[in-house]
Amino acid sequence: MSIEIFIKYKILIFLLIFSIYSQAQPTPPPPGEPGGIEMGTAEQIELGKLLFFDKELSGNRNISCATCHHPSTHTGDALSLPVGEGGQGLGNLRDTGISNDAIVQRVERNSQGLFNLGRGNVQHLFHDGRVAIDLNEESGFSSPAGSDLPLGLENIVSVQAMFPVTSATEMAGQDEENEISIAVAEGKLAGEDGVWELLAKRLRDIPGYFEFFAAAYPENVETQSDITFVMAANAIAAFEISAWQALNSPFDQQLRGEDAMSEAALRGMALFNDKGCAICHAGPLQTDNLFHAIAMPQIGPGLGDNTEGFSDGLEDFGRERVSGNSADRFKFRTPSLRNIELTAPYGHSGAYTTLESIVNHYNNPVLSLMTYDQSQAILPSRTDLDEIDFTVMNSPARTGSIAQAALREPLLRPANMSASEVSDIVEFLKALTDPNSLDLSENIPDSVPSGLPISD
């Protein structure tokens, strides 16, 4: 059998298997159709867009949701780790701020892309899955707020939208800088003097917002006093779900019987299955929605965790922080691969900045961890921040703990790919890009009701 016939045979087998899988678990339809999260009304989507770009939702009124999830950087920020409250600029031009307004530390985890959040099989959000659907909870969701999570949140994306505003490094500000940061420091999320009510009061005090909330929620908003932060979170979710669907890539077209993928991408698709990538990156959107330890390098300030013998808090135990199960240490949620070409850097710490580098990581994950090239991380430099960025990576004992977790991961094995195979898999990953996602400038409003500037 010639190599060309063999490759075509493998591709046909892959497509057959995928077709069978898709019949059992159909490609999630656009929101609003059965199987997906209900799309909001046009008025809710418009309100959500304004809120997403309005810095009024940050403690010091200097950062918005869009800063770290901007359309110009394809709903991410193009940095390994975000520069949150106090920084200036967008994307990889963002700096760490100046004087007393400068950031205290980098945000601990990579800013995730926001594509296809409306798909029906999303059970968890955030890298560690700390927001999840949970029908045992009165709200229908588990989250860091526990029983303080308000009722009325319409979906898991709405729940996620409640939390960036509660983070000191992301949006709230530090210590006693403002009323929001004070509430965060005191652990007050809900209640009259909690973060969410304080932000709702801000929105009520902006006359221009009333007409948008009244149009979005006509049955609930008669006066400005009726505006709640739950409504704001629901609207932000409606915008995110509506604006950033990505389900018409060359891969989708190929599955519909069109000749849309290159020969290299088709070879890469067969290899993607052959090398075991499709075990975790399974299904139409290439994710099993589970958690795995993949020997991902740990960079930045960490989330306060320490392996034995260390007490600086520079590590991140991932899923264990949510589950409390040590078997989940260093496990992180499998991301969807849709539009992955557009959403570098990759990994929970943004350690890899090209598709080639992240694919090569799977050639030998533990070796890749131990020989990680620190120069590829995209981190705006500042001496005090630089000094801790690679503390974990410079410690054989600590990287050894990450490696041990990966060695216990039953689905992770060296892929042993040649350079040409890596290249073909990269071409397949590029075929997951929806052309409609290349230019998202139409998602940026001209202004917001607060009057604050929408660009940095």
C-alpha positions as CSV (number, residue, x, y, z in Angstrom):
1,M,0.0,0.0,0.0
2,S,1.4,3.4,-1.0
3,I,1.8,6.1,1.7
4,E,-0.8,8.3,-0.1
5,I,-3.4,5.6,-0.1
6,F,-2.5,4.8,3.5
7,I,-3.0,8.5,4.6
8,K,-6.3,8.7,2.7
9,Y,-7.4,5.5,4.4
10,K,-6.6,6.9,7.8
11,I,-8.5,10.1,7.0
12,L,-11.6,8.2,5.9
13,I,-11.5,6.1,9.1
14,F,-11.2,9.3,11.2
15,L,-14.1,10.9,9.4
16,L,-16.2,7.8,9.8
17,I,-15.5,7.6,13.5
18,F,-16.2,11.3,13.9
19,S,-19.4,11.0,12.0
20,I,-20.6,8.2,14.3
21,Y,-19.6,10.2,17.3
22,S,-21.3,13.3,16.0
23,Q,-24.5,11.4,15.4
24,A,-24.5,10.3,19.1
25,Q,-23.4,13.7,20.3
26,P,-24.3,16.3,17.7
27,T,-22.4,19.4,17.1
28,P,-23.8,22.0,19.5
29,P,-26.2,24.2,17.6
30,P,-26.1,28.0,17.9
31,P,-27.5,29.3,21.2
32,G,-31.3,29.6,21.2
33,E,-31.7,26.2,19.6
34,P,-32.2,22.9,21.6
35,G,-28.9,21.8,23.1
36,G,-27.3,25.2,23.6
37,I,-27.7,28.0,26.2
38,E,-30.6,30.2,25.4
39,M,-29.5,33.4,23.7
40,G,-30.6,36.6,25.2
41,T,-32.7,39.2,23.5
42,A,-31.2,41.9,21.2
43,E,-31.6,44.4,24.0
44,Q,-29.9,42.2,26.6
45,I,-27.0,41.6,24.1
46,E,-26.6,45.3,23.5
47,L,-26.6,46.0,27.3
48,G,-24.1,43.3,27.8
49,K,-21.8,44.7,25.2
50,L,-21.8,48.1,26.9
51,L,-21.1,46.6,30.3
52,F,-18.3,44.4,28.9
53,F,-16.5,47.5,27.8
54,D,-17.3,49.8,30.7
55,K,-14.6,50.5,33.2
56,E,-17.3,51.5,35.7
57,L,-17.3,47.9,36.8
58,S,-13.8,48.1,38.2
59,G,-13.0,49.4,41.6
60,N,-10.7,52.3,40.3
61,R,-12.6,52.7,37.1
62,N,-9.5,51.9,35.1
63,I,-10.1,48.4,33.6
64,S,-13.0,46.6,31.9
65,C,-13.8,43.0,31.0
66,A,-12.7,43.8,27.5
67,T,-9.2,44.8,28.6
68,C,-8.2,41.2,29.1
69,H,-10.7,39.8,26.5
70,H,-10.5,42.3,23.7
71,P,-11.9,41.7,20.2
72,S,-8.6,43.1,18.8
73,T,-6.8,40.2,20.5
74,H,-9.5,37.6,19.7
75,T,-11.2,37.7,23.2
76,G,-7.9,37.1,25.0
77,D,-5.0,39.5,25.7
78,A,-2.0,38.0,23.9
79,L,0.0,37.8,27.1
80,S,1.2,34.8,29.0
81,L,-0.3,36.2,32.2
82,P,-2.7,39.2,32.3
83,V,-1.8,42.6,33.5
84,G,-4.9,43.5,35.4
85,E,-6.0,46.5,37.5
86,G,-3.4,49.3,37.3
87,G,-1.8,48.4,33.9
88,Q,-2.1,50.5,30.8
89,G,-2.6,49.6,27.2
90,L,-4.0,46.6,25.3
91,G,-2.6,43.2,24.3
92,N,1.1,42.6,24.2
93,L,1.6,46.4,24.4
94,R,0.1,46.6,27.9
95,D,2.5,47.7,30.6
96,T,2.5,47.2,34.4
97,G,1.4,50.8,35.2
98,I,3.2,53.7,36.8
99,S,3.8,55.0,40.3
100,N,1.3,54.2,43.0
101,D,-1.2,53.0,40.4
102,A,1.0,50.2,39.1
103,I,-0.1,46.6,39.5
104,V,0.9,44.7,42.6
105,Q,1.4,41.4,40.8
106,R,0.5,39.7,37.5
107,V,-2.9,37.9,37.3
108,E,-2.2,34.3,38.2
109,R,-3.6,32.5,35.2
110,N,-3.7,33.0,31.5
111,S,-6.7,35.0,30.1
112,Q,-8.9,32.4,28.3
113,G,-10.6,33.0,24.9
114,L,-14.4,33.4,25.0
115,F,-15.4,31.5,21.9
116,N,-18.4,29.1,21.9
117,L,-19.4,29.6,25.6
118,G,-23.0,28.9,24.6
119,R,-22.5,25.3,23.7
120,G,-24.8,23.0,25.6
121,N,-22.2,20.7,27.1
122,V,-20.3,23.2,29.1
123,Q,-20.3,22.0,32.7
124,H,-17.3,24.0,34.2
125,L,-15.7,27.3,33.6
126,F,-12.3,28.8,34.6
127,H,-9.1,26.8,34.3
128,D,-9.8,24.9,37.5
129,G,-13.6,24.5,37.0
130,R,-14.5,26.5,40.1
131,V,-17.7,27.6,38.5
132,A,-19.9,24.6,37.6
133,I,-23.4,23.5,37.1
134,D,-24.6,21.9,40.3
135,L,-28.3,21.1,40.7
136,N,-27.8,20.4,44.4
137,E,-27.2,24.1,45.0
138,E,-30.2,26.4,45.3
139,S,-28.8,28.7,42.6
140,G,-28.1,25.7,40.3
141,F,-24.4,26.4,40.4
142,S,-21.3,25.8,42.6
143,S,-18.9,28.7,42.8
144,P,-16.4,30.4,45.1
145,A,-19.3,32.4,46.6
146,G,-21.0,29.3,47.9
147,S,-24.4,30.0,49.3
148,D,-23.8,33.8,48.8
149,L,-24.3,33.4,45.1
150,P,-27.5,35.3,44.2
151,L,-30.4,33.6,42.6
152,G,-31.5,34.5,39.1
153,L,-28.3,33.8,37.2
154,E,-29.5,32.4,33.9
155,N,-26.6,30.1,32.9
156,I,-23.0,29.2,33.8
157,V,-21.6,32.0,31.7
158,S,-23.6,34.5,33.8
159,V,-22.1,32.9,36.9
160,Q,-18.6,33.3,35.5
161,A,-19.3,37.0,34.9
162,M,-19.9,37.6,38.6
163,F,-16.3,36.9,39.6
164,P,-13.6,39.0,37.8
165,V,-15.0,42.1,39.6
166,T,-14.3,40.4,42.9
167,S,-10.6,39.9,42.2
168,A,-8.1,42.5,43.6
169,T,-5.6,41.9,40.8
170,E,-8.1,41.7,38.0
171,M,-10.7,44.5,38.5
172,A,-11.4,45.4,42.1
173,G,-8.2,47.1,43.2
174,Q,-6.0,46.7,46.3
175,D,-6.7,47.1,50.0
176,E,-8.4,50.4,50.7
177,E,-8.1,52.0,47.3
178,N,-11.9,52.2,46.8
179,E,-15.2,50.9,48.2
180,I,-15.1,47.8,46.0
181,S,-11.5,46.8,47.0
182,I,-12.5,47.3,50.6
183,A,-15.4,44.9,50.2
184,V,-13.1,42.4,48.5
185,A,-10.5,42.6,51.3
186,E,-13.2,42.0,53.9
187,G,-14.6,39.0,51.9
188,K,-18.0,40.7,51.3
189,L,-19.4,39.7,47.9
190,A,-23.2,39.7,48.6
191,G,-25.3,41.9,50.8
192,E,-25.9,45.6,51.1
193,D,-22.2,46.5,51.4
194,G,-20.9,43.6,49.2
195,V,-19.1,44.0,45.9
196,W,-22.1,43.1,43.7
197,E,-24.5,45.6,45.4
198,L,-21.9,48.4,45.3
199,L,-21.5,47.9,41.6
200,A,-25.2,47.8,41.1
201,K,-25.5,51.2,42.9
202,R,-22.9,52.6,40.5
203,L,-25.0,51.5,37.5
204,R,-28.1,52.9,39.1
205,D,-26.4,56.3,39.5
206,I,-25.6,56.5,35.7
207,P,-28.8,57.9,34.0
208,G,-27.7,56.5,30.6
209,Y,-27.9,52.9,31.8
210,F,-31.6,53.0,32.9
211,E,-33.0,52.9,29.3
212,F,-30.8,50.0,28.5
213,F,-31.7,48.0,31.6
214,A,-35.4,48.8,31.1
215,A,-35.3,47.7,27.5
216,A,-33.4,44.5,28.4
217,Y,-35.6,43.6,31.4
218,P,-38.9,45.3,30.8
219,E,-40.8,43.2,33.3
220,N,-38.3,43.8,36.1
221,V,-37.0,47.3,35.7
222,E,-39.4,50.2,36.2
223,T,-37.1,52.5,38.1
224,Q,-33.3,52.8,38.5
225,S,-33.6,51.2,41.9
226,D,-34.6,47.9,40.2
227,I,-31.2,47.4,38.5
228,T,-29.2,44.5,40.0
229,F,-25.8,43.1,39.3
230,V,-27.4,39.8,38.5
231,M,-29.1,41.5,35.5
232,A,-25.7,42.9,34.5
233,A,-24.0,39.5,34.6
234,N,-26.9,37.9,32.6
235,A,-26.5,40.6,30.0
236,I,-22.7,40.2,29.8
237,A,-23.2,36.5,29.3
238,A,-25.8,37.1,26.6
239,F,-23.3,39.3,24.7
240,E,-20.4,36.8,25.0
241,I,-22.6,33.9,23.9
242,S,-24.0,35.9,20.9
243,A,-20.9,37.6,19.7
244,W,-18.3,34.9,19.7
245,Q,-19.7,31.7,18.2
246,A,-17.2,30.0,16.0
247,L,-18.7,26.9,14.3
248,N,-18.0,27.5,10.6
249,S,-14.3,26.6,10.3
250,P,-12.8,24.6,7.3
251,F,-13.1,21.6,9.7
252,D,-16.8,22.1,10.0
253,Q,-17.1,22.6,6.2
254,Q,-15.2,19.4,5.7
255,L,-17.5,17.5,7.9
256,R,-20.4,18.8,5.9
257,G,-18.9,17.1,2.8
258,E,-17.2,20.2,1.4
259,D,-13.5,20.1,0.2
260,A,-12.3,22.8,2.6
261,M,-9.2,21.4,4.3
262,S,-5.7,21.3,2.8
263,E,-3.9,18.0,2.3
264,A,-1.6,18.8,5.2
265,A,-4.6,19.6,7.5
266,L,-6.2,16.3,6.5
267,R,-3.0,14.4,7.3
268,G,-2.9,16.3,10.6
269,M,-6.5,15.4,11.4
270,A,-5.6,11.7,11.0
271,L,-2.5,12.1,13.1
272,F,-4.5,14.0,15.8
273,N,-6.5,10.8,16.2
274,D,-3.6,8.5,15.8
275,K,-1.4,10.1,18.4
276,G,-4.2,10.1,21.0
277,C,-4.8,13.9,21.0
278,A,-8.5,13.3,20.3
279,I,-8.9,11.3,23.5
280,C,-9.0,14.5,25.6
281,H,-9.7,16.9,22.8
282,A,-12.8,14.9,21.9
283,G,-16.0,15.6,20.1
284,P,-17.0,18.4,17.7
285,L,-15.4,21.2,19.8
286,Q,-12.3,19.2,20.8
287,T,-12.7,19.0,24.6
288,D,-13.8,16.3,27.0
289,N,-14.7,19.0,29.6
290,L,-12.5,17.2,32.1
291,F,-9.3,17.9,34.0
292,H,-5.8,16.5,33.3
293,A,-2.2,17.0,34.5
294,I,-0.1,17.6,31.4
295,A,3.2,18.8,32.9
296,M,2.4,22.4,32.0
297,P,5.1,24.9,33.2
298,Q,4.2,27.0,36.2
299,I,5.1,30.7,35.8
300,G,4.1,33.9,37.6
301,P,2.9,34.5,41.1
302,G,0.9,31.3,41.6
303,L,-2.2,31.0,43.6
304,G,-0.8,30.5,47.1
305,D,-0.1,26.8,46.9
306,N,3.1,25.1,48.1
307,T,4.6,21.7,47.6
308,E,6.4,20.1,50.5
309,G,9.4,22.2,51.7
310,F,8.3,25.5,50.1
311,S,6.2,28.3,51.5
312,D,6.3,31.2,49.1
313,G,2.9,30.4,47.5
314,L,4.1,30.5,43.9
315,E,2.5,27.2,42.8
316,D,-0.9,26.5,41.5
317,F,-2.5,23.1,42.4
318,G,-5.3,23.6,39.8
319,R,-8.3,21.4,40.2
320,E,-7.3,20.3,43.7
321,R,-8.1,23.8,44.9
322,V,-11.7,23.1,44.0
323,S,-12.1,19.4,44.7
324,G,-9.9,19.2,47.7
325,N,-8.6,15.9,46.3
326,S,-4.8,15.6,46.1
327,A,-5.2,13.3,43.1
328,D,-6.3,16.4,41.2
329,R,-3.1,18.3,41.9
330,F,-1.8,20.1,38.8
331,K,-4.8,19.1,36.7
332,F,-6.5,21.8,34.6
333,R,-9.6,21.9,32.4
334,T,-9.2,20.7,28.8
335,P,-9.8,23.7,26.6
336,S,-11.8,23.6,23.4
337,L,-9.5,23.9,20.4
338,R,-11.8,26.1,18.3
339,N,-10.0,29.2,17.1
340,I,-6.9,28.1,18.9
341,E,-4.7,29.7,16.2
342,L,-6.0,33.1,17.4
343,T,-5.8,32.7,21.1
344,A,-2.1,32.2,22.0
345,P,-0.4,32.0,24.5
346,Y,-1.4,28.5,25.6
347,G,-1.8,26.6,28.9
348,H,-3.1,27.8,32.3
349,S,0.1,29.9,32.7
350,G,0.4,30.9,29.1
351,A,3.7,29.2,28.9
352,Y,3.7,28.4,25.2
353,T,3.3,31.1,22.6
354,T,3.0,29.2,19.3
355,L,1.0,26.2,18.1
356,E,4.3,24.5,17.2
357,S,5.6,24.9,20.7
358,I,2.5,23.5,22.4
359,V,2.2,20.6,20.0
360,N,5.9,19.8,20.5
361,H,5.2,19.8,24.3
362,Y,3.2,16.6,23.8
363,N,6.2,14.9,22.1
364,N,7.5,14.3,25.6
365,P,5.6,16.4,28.2
366,V,7.9,15.8,31.2
367,L,11.1,16.5,29.2
368,S,9.4,19.6,27.7
369,L,8.6,20.8,31.3
370,M,12.2,20.2,32.5
371,T,13.8,21.9,29.5
372,Y,11.2,24.8,29.1
373,D,12.6,27.8,27.3
374,Q,11.7,30.7,29.5
375,S,12.4,33.3,26.9
376,Q,9.2,32.5,25.0
377,A,6.8,33.7,27.8
378,I,5.2,37.1,27.0
379,L,5.4,39.0,30.3
380,P,5.8,42.8,30.4
381,S,9.0,43.3,32.4
382,R,9.3,44.8,35.8
383,T,12.2,43.9,38.1
384,D,10.2,42.8,41.1
385,L,7.8,40.8,39.0
386,D,10.5,39.2,36.9
387,E,12.3,38.0,40.0
388,I,9.5,35.6,40.9
389,D,8.2,34.6,37.4
390,F,10.3,31.5,37.1
391,T,11.0,30.6,40.7
392,V,9.1,27.3,40.4
393,M,10.6,26.5,37.0
394,N,14.1,27.1,38.4
395,S,13.5,24.5,41.2
396,P,14.1,20.9,40.2
397,A,12.1,19.7,43.2
398,R,9.1,21.8,42.3
399,T,9.1,20.9,38.7
400,G,9.6,17.4,39.7
401,S,6.2,17.5,41.6
402,I,4.5,18.7,38.4
403,A,6.2,16.0,36.4
404,Q,5.1,13.3,38.9
405,A,1.5,14.3,38.5
406,A,1.8,14.1,34.7
407,L,3.4,10.7,35.0
408,R,0.3,9.5,36.9
409,E,-2.0,10.8,34.2
410,P,-3.2,7.7,32.4
411,L,-4.0,9.5,29.1
412,L,-0.7,11.3,28.8
413,R,2.0,9.6,26.9
414,P,4.9,10.8,24.7
415,A,3.5,11.3,21.2
416,N,6.9,10.9,19.5
417,M,6.0,13.0,16.5
418,S,8.4,13.9,13.7
419,A,8.8,17.5,12.6
420,S,6.6,16.9,9.6
421,E,3.9,15.3,11.8
422,V,4.0,18.3,14.1
423,S,3.7,20.6,11.1
424,D,0.7,18.6,9.8
425,I,-1.1,18.7,13.2
426,V,-0.5,22.4,13.4
427,E,-2.2,22.8,10.0
428,F,-5.2,20.8,11.3
429,L,-5.4,23.1,14.3
430,K,-5.4,26.1,12.0
431,A,-8.3,24.5,10.1
432,L,-10.4,24.9,13.3
433,T,-10.4,28.7,12.8
434,D,-13.7,30.2,11.9
435,P,-13.0,32.9,9.3
436,N,-15.7,35.0,10.8
437,S,-13.6,35.3,14.0
438,L,-10.6,37.0,12.3
439,D,-12.1,40.5,12.5
440,L,-14.2,41.2,15.6
441,S,-14.0,44.9,15.4
442,E,-17.8,45.2,15.0
443,N,-18.1,44.0,18.6
444,I,-16.5,47.2,20.0
445,P,-19.0,50.0,20.9
446,D,-18.3,53.6,20.1
447,S,-18.9,54.7,23.7
448,V,-20.4,53.5,27.0
449,P,-23.0,55.2,29.3
450,S,-20.5,56.0,32.0
451,G,-18.6,58.2,29.6
452,L,-15.3,56.5,30.6
453,P,-12.9,55.8,27.7
454,I,-13.3,52.3,26.3
455,S,-9.8,51.9,25.1
456,D,-6.6,52.0,27.2
